[in-house]
């Protein structure tokens, strides 16, 4: 059951869009995928049509876990219009992040909670906050892989390099954590800057760059406004084609990682 954090130290990177539509693409491949909204902004929850905060959510279970009352993520999982099960977020998570600072084993709370879901899903995808705080650290410590989406511009590239500095520190807490790769979003092949950023990232990170690039598409935004994924909203759009290709490339990469681990 690979747990994949979708994370980057920059807002507007396409992180939530990628989490949602990659999960939907994997679901279309027959995979049982659980979505985990770890961002207090609850963008993923809203993009899946959850407009009113559920009474029980990640915050309520995290609070129970912190207090030693046994937080249970299974009881807060809700269905969505996309057919993807979701652990919904809460704006109150921002306060819980401060509480985590004084908790024993504070970086591992998500790990303890997710251990109870072992074997129930083929994939768990975590939408992380756009900053390196305790929630993101918890997500990374609980994860097997990290996938980083970013726009093909210079400021997001700066955010990526900053994030890589923090990744090296988090890796000391979770030695199994691997970078699955970087994927460019809102990509336009006609723009010189977009092409230059892709080439620059390939030179710097090599095979860690996904060859699939997510093209700019208004349909992706419209799908989220409707509370669903791109495949349900417009299966013939560029967005659907791109996320289907990304899922296929991701599965190929995971197969290669599994084969390499088995050969050791």
FENBEL-V796505 format. One record per run of one state. SS is the DSSP state (H for helix, E for strand, C for the rest). FROM is the first residue (numbers start at 1). TO is the last residue. If there is no record, write none. Layout:
# FENBEL-V796505
SS_FROM_TO / SS_FROM_TO
This chain:
# FENBEL-V796505
C_1_1 / E_2_6 / C_7_14 / H_15_28 / C_29_32 / E_33_37 / C_38_42 / H_43_47 / C_48_57 / H_58_66 / C_67_72 / H_73_76 / E_77_78 / C_79_84 / E_85_87 / C_88_92 / H_93_100 / C_101_105 / H_106_115 / C_116_122 / E_123_127 / C_128_133 / H_134_142 / C_143_144 / E_145_151 / C_152_153 / H_154_171 / C_172_177 / E_178_185 / C_186_186 / E_187_187 / C_188_191 / H_192_208 / E_209_209 / C_210_214 / E_215_215 / C_216_217 / H_218_225 / C_226_229 / H_230_233 / C_234_237 / H_238_263 / C_264_264
